[in-house]
Amino acid sequence: MSKVVATGKTIEDAVEWGLTQLGVKRDRVTVDVLEQPSRGFLGLIGAKSAKVELTLIAEIAPASAASAPSVPEQSTRESKHEAIGGVPRQDSGPPVEDAYQEAVHFIVDVAKSMGLEVEVDIVHTKESTILQISGPDLGLLIGRRGQTLDALQYLANIVANRYSDSFIRLVLDAENFRERRKKTLEELADRLAGRVIRTRKEVVLEPMSPQERKIIHSRLQDHKQVDTLSKGEEPNRRVVITLKH
């Protein structure tokens, strides 16, 4: 096989895949870029992979071993900056960081489609990575009880994981909404636990996301008089608060 067409998320990825198929190093091929990669609309619709064609360079036997000029082997770092199709290559950076940036681009694009100008800061914690959104009029982006923000978080995770070989979990926050919502849910849990104790009847909460259900369960897990459980199927799964038997 002297020629192969390969695809990848980036031109560099496509070239590396083509080299793997041919079983040769970079200096043994010529590269033609057939298609440039694109994120598509909002990073989801119409996204295109990079496509390249690799052609093996024919070897020319030297007249003699003594007369053959020595060609130093290029270092890995040098090869990463070779030109592909006349365009200098650049390091793509750590794959996970690329995934975070793609999620940021997605959020900014969605906000623009809603008439909002936002900035997104990436904050790493032990549990997850938080994309902190700032800007004016973020109430529209948060939505009723955070439903719009939750939907945007779901889609941002899909986008990010398309660009990462390992699973990553993103949490979106805006105007410290997550902390404020946590406090509201904890107060709700305390209040409804008191109602269950007074009336001796269980209380079924409205459907919640897994993250919000976890807040209710955690708040009441050490309660001496009530228990919590979840029932139903997503997206209509609910927390139930009952008396301990």
C-alpha positions as a Markdown table, in Angstrom:
| # | Residue | x | y | z |
|---|---|---|---|---|
| 1 | Met | 0.0 | 0.0 | 0.0 |
| 2 | Ser | 1.6 | 3.2 | -1.2 |
| 3 | Lys | -1.2 | 5.7 | -0.5 |
| 4 | Val | -3.9 | 6.1 | 2.2 |
| 5 | Val | -6.7 | 8.5 | 3.0 |
| 6 | Ala | -7.2 | 9.1 | 6.8 |
| 7 | Thr | -9.5 | 11.2 | 8.9 |
| 8 | Gly | -9.3 | 12.6 | 12.4 |
| 9 | Lys | -10.6 | 15.4 | 14.7 |
| 10 | Thr | -7.6 | 17.5 | 13.7 |
| 11 | Ile | -5.2 | 17.4 | 10.7 |
| 12 | Glu | -2.5 | 16.2 | 13.1 |
| 13 | Asp | -4.7 | 13.3 | 14.3 |
| 14 | Ala | -5.5 | 12.4 | 10.7 |
| 15 | Val | -1.9 | 12.3 | 9.7 |
| 16 | Glu | -0.9 | 10.2 | 12.8 |
| 17 | Trp | -3.7 | 7.7 | 11.9 |
| 18 | Gly | -2.5 | 7.5 | 8.3 |
| 19 | Leu | 1.1 | 6.9 | 9.4 |
| 20 | Thr | -0.1 | 4.1 | 11.7 |
| 21 | Gln | -1.9 | 2.5 | 8.8 |
| 22 | Leu | 1.2 | 2.7 | 6.6 |
| 23 | Gly | 3.5 | 1.7 | 9.3 |
| 24 | Val | 6.1 | 4.5 | 8.5 |
| 25 | Lys | 7.5 | 7.7 | 10.0 |
| 26 | Arg | 6.5 | 11.2 | 9.0 |
| 27 | Asp | 9.6 | 11.7 | 6.8 |
| 28 | Arg | 8.6 | 8.8 | 4.5 |
| 29 | Val | 5.4 | 10.4 | 3.2 |
| 30 | Thr | 4.0 | 13.4 | 1.5 |
| 31 | Val | 0.7 | 14.9 | 2.9 |
| 32 | Asp | -2.1 | 16.5 | 1.0 |
| 33 | Val | -4.9 | 18.0 | 3.0 |
| 34 | Leu | -8.2 | 17.1 | 1.4 |
| 35 | Glu | -10.6 | 18.6 | 4.0 |
| 36 | Gln | -10.1 | 21.0 | 6.9 |
| 37 | Pro | -11.9 | 20.1 | 10.2 |
| 38 | Ser | -14.8 | 22.2 | 11.3 |
| 39 | Arg | -16.9 | 22.3 | 14.5 |
| 40 | Gly | -20.2 | 22.7 | 12.7 |
| 41 | Phe | -23.2 | 24.6 | 14.1 |
| 42 | Leu | -22.8 | 24.9 | 17.9 |
| 43 | Gly | -20.2 | 22.2 | 17.8 |
| 44 | Leu | -22.8 | 19.5 | 17.2 |
| 45 | Ile | -24.6 | 19.8 | 13.8 |
| 46 | Gly | -22.6 | 19.4 | 10.6 |
| 47 | Ala | -19.2 | 19.0 | 12.3 |
| 48 | Lys | -16.6 | 17.7 | 9.9 |
| 49 | Ser | -13.4 | 15.7 | 10.5 |
| 50 | Ala | -10.0 | 16.5 | 8.9 |
| 51 | Lys | -9.2 | 14.4 | 5.9 |
| 52 | Val | -5.7 | 13.9 | 4.5 |
| 53 | Glu | -4.0 | 11.8 | 1.8 |
| 54 | Leu | -0.6 | 10.3 | 2.6 |
| 55 | Thr | 1.6 | 9.0 | -0.2 |
| 56 | Leu | 4.8 | 7.0 | 0.4 |
| 57 | Ile | 8.0 | 8.6 | -1.0 |
| 58 | Ala | 9.8 | 6.2 | -3.3 |
| 59 | Glu | 13.2 | 5.2 | -1.9 |
| 60 | Ile | 16.3 | 5.9 | -4.0 |
| 61 | Ala | 19.2 | 3.5 | -3.4 |
| 62 | Pro | 22.5 | 5.3 | -2.8 |
| 63 | Ala | 25.5 | 4.6 | -5.1 |
| 64 | Ser | 27.5 | 3.4 | -2.2 |
| 65 | Ala | 27.3 | 3.4 | 1.5 |
| 66 | Ala | 30.4 | 5.6 | 1.7 |
| 67 | Ser | 29.0 | 8.3 | -0.6 |
| 68 | Ala | 25.6 | 8.4 | 0.9 |
| 69 | Pro | 25.1 | 11.6 | 2.8 |
| 70 | Ser | 24.0 | 11.2 | 6.4 |
| 71 | Val | 20.6 | 12.6 | 7.2 |
| 72 | Pro | 20.0 | 13.2 | 10.9 |
| 73 | Glu | 16.7 | 11.9 | 12.0 |
| 74 | Gln | 14.2 | 14.6 | 12.9 |
| 75 | Ser | 13.2 | 14.8 | 16.5 |
| 76 | Thr | 9.6 | 14.3 | 17.5 |
| 77 | Arg | 9.3 | 17.9 | 18.4 |
| 78 | Glu | 10.6 | 19.1 | 15.0 |
| 79 | Ser | 8.3 | 16.7 | 13.1 |
| 80 | Lys | 5.3 | 18.2 | 14.9 |
| 81 | His | 6.0 | 21.5 | 13.3 |
| 82 | Glu | 6.4 | 20.3 | 9.7 |
| 83 | Ala | 4.2 | 21.9 | 7.0 |
| 84 | Ile | 1.1 | 19.9 | 5.9 |
| 85 | Gly | -0.2 | 21.0 | 2.5 |
| 86 | Gly | 1.9 | 24.1 | 2.8 |
| 87 | Val | 0.5 | 25.1 | 6.2 |
| 88 | Pro | 2.8 | 25.0 | 9.2 |
| 89 | Arg | 1.6 | 22.4 | 11.8 |
| 90 | Gln | 1.0 | 23.4 | 15.4 |
| 91 | Asp | 0.8 | 21.4 | 18.5 |
| 92 | Ser | -2.8 | 20.7 | 19.3 |
| 93 | Gly | -2.2 | 20.7 | 23.1 |
| 94 | Pro | -3.4 | 18.2 | 25.6 |
| 95 | Pro | -6.5 | 16.5 | 24.3 |
| 96 | Val | -8.5 | 17.1 | 27.5 |
| 97 | Glu | -7.7 | 20.9 | 27.4 |
| 98 | Asp | -8.9 | 20.9 | 23.8 |
| 99 | Ala | -12.2 | 19.3 | 25.0 |
| 100 | Tyr | -12.7 | 22.0 | 27.6 |
| 101 | Gln | -12.1 | 24.7 | 24.9 |
| 102 | Glu | -14.6 | 23.1 | 22.6 |
| 103 | Ala | -17.2 | 23.2 | 25.3 |
| 104 | Val | -16.4 | 26.9 | 26.0 |
| 105 | His | -16.8 | 27.7 | 22.3 |
| 106 | Phe | -20.1 | 25.8 | 22.3 |
| 107 | Ile | -21.4 | 27.8 | 25.3 |
| 108 | Val | -20.4 | 31.1 | 23.8 |
| 109 | Asp | -22.0 | 30.2 | 20.5 |
| 110 | Val | -25.3 | 29.3 | 22.2 |
| 111 | Ala | -25.2 | 32.5 | 24.2 |
| 112 | Lys | -24.7 | 34.6 | 21.1 |
| 113 | Ser | -27.7 | 32.9 | 19.4 |
| 114 | Met | -29.7 | 34.1 | 22.5 |
| 115 | Gly | -28.4 | 37.6 | 22.1 |
| 116 | Leu | -26.0 | 37.3 | 25.0 |
| 117 | Glu | -22.3 | 38.2 | 25.3 |
| 118 | Val | -20.7 | 35.9 | 27.9 |
| 119 | Glu | -17.2 | 34.9 | 29.1 |
| 120 | Val | -16.4 | 31.4 | 30.4 |
| 121 | Asp | -13.7 | 30.6 | 32.9 |
| 122 | Ile | -12.5 | 27.0 | 33.4 |
| 123 | Val | -12.2 | 26.1 | 37.1 |
| 124 | His | -10.8 | 22.6 | 38.1 |
| 125 | Thr | -11.9 | 20.9 | 41.3 |
| 126 | Lys | -11.4 | 17.5 | 42.7 |
| 127 | Glu | -14.9 | 16.3 | 41.8 |
| 128 | Ser | -15.3 | 18.0 | 38.4 |
| 129 | Thr | -14.4 | 20.9 | 36.1 |
| 130 | Ile | -16.6 | 23.9 | 36.5 |
| 131 | Leu | -17.3 | 26.2 | 33.5 |
| 132 | Gln | -18.1 | 29.5 | 35.2 |
| 133 | Ile | -20.2 | 31.8 | 32.9 |
| 134 | Ser | -20.2 | 35.5 | 33.5 |
| 135 | Gly | -21.9 | 38.4 | 31.7 |
| 136 | Pro | -25.1 | 40.5 | 31.7 |
| 137 | Asp | -28.7 | 39.2 | 31.7 |
| 138 | Leu | -27.8 | 35.6 | 32.6 |
| 139 | Gly | -31.2 | 34.9 | 33.9 |
| 140 | Leu | -32.2 | 33.9 | 30.4 |
| 141 | Leu | -29.3 | 31.4 | 30.2 |
| 142 | Ile | -30.2 | 30.0 | 33.7 |
| 143 | Gly | -33.9 | 29.6 | 33.1 |
| 144 | Arg | -36.7 | 28.6 | 35.5 |
| 145 | Arg | -35.1 | 26.7 | 38.4 |
| 146 | Gly | -31.9 | 26.2 | 36.3 |
| 147 | Gln | -33.6 | 24.1 | 33.6 |
| 148 | Thr | -32.0 | 26.0 | 30.7 |
| 149 | Leu | -28.6 | 25.9 | 32.4 |
| 150 | Asp | -29.0 | 22.1 | 33.1 |
| 151 | Ala | -29.9 | 21.5 | 29.4 |
| 152 | Leu | -26.8 | 23.6 | 28.3 |
| 153 | Gln | -24.7 | 21.6 | 30.7 |
| 154 | Tyr | -25.9 | 18.3 | 29.2 |
| 155 | Leu | -25.1 | 19.4 | 25.7 |
| 156 | Ala | -21.7 | 20.9 | 26.7 |
| 157 | Asn | -20.7 | 17.5 | 28.2 |
| 158 | Ile | -21.6 | 15.8 | 24.9 |
| 159 | Val | -19.5 | 18.3 | 23.0 |
| 160 | Ala | -16.5 | 18.0 | 25.4 |
| 161 | Asn | -16.5 | 14.2 | 25.4 |
| 162 | Arg | -16.5 | 14.2 | 21.6 |
| 163 | Tyr | -13.0 | 15.7 | 21.8 |
| 164 | Ser | -11.6 | 13.6 | 24.7 |
| 165 | Asp | -10.4 | 10.1 | 24.8 |
| 166 | Ser | -11.2 | 9.8 | 28.5 |
| 167 | Phe | -14.6 | 10.7 | 30.1 |
| 168 | Ile | -14.8 | 14.2 | 31.6 |
| 169 | Arg | -17.6 | 15.7 | 33.6 |
| 170 | Leu | -18.4 | 19.4 | 33.3 |
| 171 | Val | -20.6 | 21.5 | 35.6 |
| 172 | Leu | -21.9 | 24.8 | 34.3 |
| 173 | Asp | -22.5 | 27.6 | 36.7 |
| 174 | Ala | -23.7 | 31.3 | 36.3 |
| 175 | Glu | -24.0 | 34.0 | 38.9 |
| 176 | Asn | -23.3 | 31.4 | 41.7 |
| 177 | Phe | -26.6 | 29.7 | 40.8 |
| 178 | Arg | -25.5 | 26.2 | 41.8 |
| 179 | Glu | -24.7 | 27.3 | 45.4 |
| 180 | Arg | -27.9 | 29.3 | 45.7 |
| 181 | Arg | -29.9 | 26.4 | 44.3 |
| 182 | Lys | -28.3 | 24.0 | 46.7 |
| 183 | Lys | -29.2 | 26.2 | 49.7 |
| 184 | Thr | -32.8 | 26.4 | 48.4 |
| 185 | Leu | -33.1 | 22.7 | 48.1 |
| 186 | Glu | -31.6 | 22.0 | 51.5 |
| 187 | Glu | -34.1 | 24.4 | 53.1 |
| 188 | Leu | -36.9 | 22.6 | 51.1 |
| 189 | Ala | -35.7 | 19.2 | 52.3 |
| 190 | Asp | -35.8 | 20.4 | 56.0 |
| 191 | Arg | -39.3 | 21.9 | 55.6 |
| 192 | Leu | -40.8 | 18.8 | 53.9 |
| 193 | Ala | -39.2 | 16.5 | 56.4 |
| 194 | Gly | -41.0 | 18.5 | 59.1 |
| 195 | Arg | -44.3 | 18.1 | 57.2 |
| 196 | Val | -43.8 | 14.3 | 56.9 |
| 197 | Ile | -43.3 | 14.1 | 60.7 |
| 198 | Arg | -46.3 | 16.2 | 61.4 |
| 199 | Thr | -48.8 | 14.6 | 59.0 |
| 200 | Arg | -47.3 | 11.0 | 59.1 |
| 201 | Lys | -47.6 | 11.0 | 55.3 |
| 202 | Glu | -44.9 | 10.7 | 52.7 |
| 203 | Val | -44.1 | 13.6 | 50.4 |
| 204 | Val | -43.3 | 13.2 | 46.7 |
| 205 | Leu | -41.2 | 16.0 | 45.2 |
| 206 | Glu | -41.4 | 17.3 | 41.7 |
| 207 | Pro | -39.1 | 15.7 | 39.1 |
| 208 | Met | -35.4 | 16.7 | 39.6 |
| 209 | Ser | -32.1 | 16.2 | 37.9 |
| 210 | Pro | -29.7 | 13.6 | 39.4 |
| 211 | Gln | -27.6 | 16.4 | 40.9 |
| 212 | Glu | -30.6 | 18.0 | 42.7 |
| 213 | Arg | -31.9 | 14.7 | 43.9 |
| 214 | Lys | -28.5 | 14.0 | 45.4 |
| 215 | Ile | -28.7 | 17.3 | 47.4 |
| 216 | Ile | -32.0 | 16.2 | 48.9 |
| 217 | His | -30.7 | 12.7 | 49.8 |
| 218 | Ser | -27.5 | 14.1 | 51.3 |
| 219 | Arg | -29.3 | 16.6 | 53.4 |
| 220 | Leu | -31.6 | 14.1 | 55.0 |
| 221 | Gln | -29.4 | 11.0 | 55.0 |
| 222 | Asp | -28.6 | 11.3 | 58.8 |
| 223 | His | -32.1 | 12.4 | 59.8 |
| 224 | Lys | -33.4 | 10.5 | 62.7 |
| 225 | Gln | -37.1 | 10.4 | 61.7 |
| 226 | Val | -37.3 | 10.3 | 57.9 |
| 227 | Asp | -35.8 | 8.4 | 55.0 |
| 228 | Thr | -35.5 | 9.3 | 51.3 |
| 229 | Leu | -35.7 | 7.3 | 48.1 |
| 230 | Ser | -36.0 | 8.0 | 44.4 |
| 231 | Lys | -38.7 | 6.5 | 42.1 |
| 232 | Gly | -39.7 | 6.8 | 38.5 |
| 233 | Glu | -37.7 | 7.0 | 35.2 |
| 234 | Glu | -35.7 | 9.9 | 33.9 |
| 235 | Pro | -36.5 | 12.7 | 33.2 |
| 236 | Asn | -39.4 | 12.3 | 35.6 |
| 237 | Arg | -37.6 | 10.6 | 38.5 |
| 238 | Arg | -38.6 | 12.1 | 41.9 |
| 239 | Val | -37.4 | 12.1 | 45.5 |
| 240 | Val | -39.9 | 10.6 | 48.1 |
| 241 | Ile | -39.5 | 11.5 | 51.7 |
| 242 | Thr | -41.1 | 9.0 | 54.1 |
| 243 | Leu | -41.1 | 8.2 | 57.8 |
| 244 | Lys | -38.6 | 5.7 | 59.1 |
| 245 | His | -40.1 | 2.4 | 60.2 |
